[in-house]
Amino acid sequence: MIGKISDVDCSGLPQVTLTLNLGITMKLHAANLSKIEFPATAKAAEAHSLSCADLRGISARIQYSLVNGQSYDGEISSITPTSLTLPQ
């Protein structure tokens, strides 16, 4: 799914929950942000240098697996930024 990351909850690091807006809103979870795959793209090297909070506001293609019985919709397997502006 491609959308904009509108919110990121970094309070439980290394676990992260983010909100992805793509016409609908999805809550997605990563058990350990450092283990999320950032596929090889021109932006991937920059993405690896991002902190959890820096994910807020970027557009990305996120691959995930749907889950049931959780407070979130899916477990993230990879994040590919489609637009990335690094913080100053």
C-alpha positions in Angstrom: 0.0 0.0 0.0 1.2 3.5 -0.8 0.2 6.4 1.4 1.4 9.1 3.7 2.5 8.3 7.3 0.5 10.8 9.3 1.4 9.6 12.8 4.1 7.5 14.5 4.0 6.2 18.0 7.6 5.7 19.1 6.9 5.4 22.9 7.5 1.6 23.0 10.7 1.4 21.0 11.9 -0.8 19.4 8.1 -1.4 18.7 6.5 1.2 16.5 2.9 1.8 15.5 2.2 4.2 12.6 -0.9 5.5 10.9 -0.9 5.3 7.1 -3.4 7.4 5.2 -4.3 6.2 1.7 -7.9 7.3 1.3 -8.6 5.0 4.3 -6.6 5.1 7.6 -4.6 2.0 8.6 -2.7 1.4 11.8 0.4 -0.7 11.2 2.9 -2.1 13.7 6.5 -3.2 13.7 7.8 -5.3 16.5 11.3 -3.9 16.0 11.9 -0.9 13.7 15.6 -1.7 13.3 14.6 -5.1 11.7 12.3 -3.5 9.1 13.5 -4.0 5.5 14.1 -0.8 3.5 14.4 -2.2 -0.1 17.3 -1.0 -2.2 16.2 2.3 -3.7 17.8 5.6 -4.1 16.2 6.8 -0.9 16.9 3.7 1.1 20.3 4.8 2.5 18.7 8.1 3.6 15.8 6.1 5.2 18.1 4.0 7.3 19.4 7.2 8.9 15.9 8.3 10.0 14.8 8.1 13.6 11.4 6.8 14.4 9.8 10.2 14.7 11.3 11.2 11.3 9.0 8.7 9.6 6.0 11.1 10.3 5.0 13.0 7.2 6.7 10.9 4.5 5.0 9.1 1.7 5.9 5.4 1.5 5.0 2.0 0.0 4.5 -0.2 3.0 4.3 -4.0 2.8 2.6 -5.7 5.7 0.7 -8.8 6.8 -2.9 -8.4 8.0 -3.5 -9.5 11.6 -6.6 -10.2 13.7 -7.3 -9.5 17.3 -4.8 -6.6 17.7 -5.2 -2.9 18.1 -3.6 -2.4 14.7 -4.4 -3.7 11.2 -1.1 -5.2 10.1 2.5 -6.1 10.8 5.0 -4.2 8.7 7.6 -6.2 6.7 9.1 -3.3 4.6 9.0 0.4 4.1 10.0 2.0 0.8 9.9 5.8 0.9 8.4 7.3 -2.2 9.1 10.9 -1.1 11.6 11.8 1.6 12.6 15.1 2.9 15.2 14.7 5.6 14.9 16.9 8.7 17.3 19.9 8.8 
